Amino acid sequence: MAHDSEIFRRMRRTFDDFFNDPCYRKPAIDVYNKSDEYVLHADVPGIRKSDVSVELVGDSNLVIEGEFKPYKDLNKNDLVVNERGCGKFRREVLLSCDLQVDKMSAVIENGVLEVRLPKVSHKSPTGRKIEID
């Protein structure tokens, strides 16, 4: 039994090492499903507008792609700790309703990408009397 727990500890350590590797970096995201829109927040500290793209693929697949670039002014030989990492990333979010493509917007402020995706409003009939023939 002790042998099994050691195997699981090693497996967990391996997965932790992989997902905490600075080479494996993707922005954390939150997606809110509000009554009239979806709102997505993605952590992109230090990224420039020119280094990220947001695209709706098909009717409901939101794709965010970009690249965290290393600082050019610093000498890599002087690096003591490297946890922030750099490299390309891609995040996809599948949304579940029709969107107003012409009213979508995105902005980066204080290291957070905010994407607003207004939903198509489907008005239900308010009712009407049906005459019997």
Summary of the structure (lengths in Angstrom):
residues: 133
radius of gyration: 22.4
end to end distance: 78.5
largest distance: 88.0
contacts: 277
relative contact order: 0.21
helix: 20%
strand: 36%
